[in-house]
Amino acid sequence: MIMRVFGLHSPLIKPLKEGGKITQAIQVTKGLTESTKEREIKGLLDAMKIHRLREGLILTEDDIGNMEEEGLRIIIKPLWLWLLE
């Protein structure tokens, strides 16, 4: 698994590669506030569409939840929880 920075609308989108194919897009942000939520989701959705991914992940300090945007699933979870998995 290789992790690299992939900037679209946000410099913190990190797609994960396996065997030359991007398998997951992860957006990292301190939190999803009214002023940042749209930007963070748009950046993740752009990466998901480019790499034909059905699911993306937003890591935050303490937000948790699931949502569907444009037929794509977005999982929101705290970084600490993701690290424990």
C-alpha positions, 0 to 999 in steps of 0.5 A: 500500500502506497500513500501519496498526496493527491491535490484536487480542491484540497491538498489533503486528499490521500488516495491509497494504491495497490498494484498501481490502482487507487483503491481508496480516497481519504480526506483529512480535516480538523472538522466538518463545519458549515464553512468547510463541509461543502469544500471537503465533500467536493474534494473527496467526491472529485477524487472518487469520481476520477478513480471510480470509487464507490466509497470515500472516507473523511477523517476528522478530530471527532465527527462521526457518521455516514452520508450519500452524495451523488450516489457515492457513500462517504464515511466520516470518522475520527482519526483515532477510531480509524487508527484503532481499526 
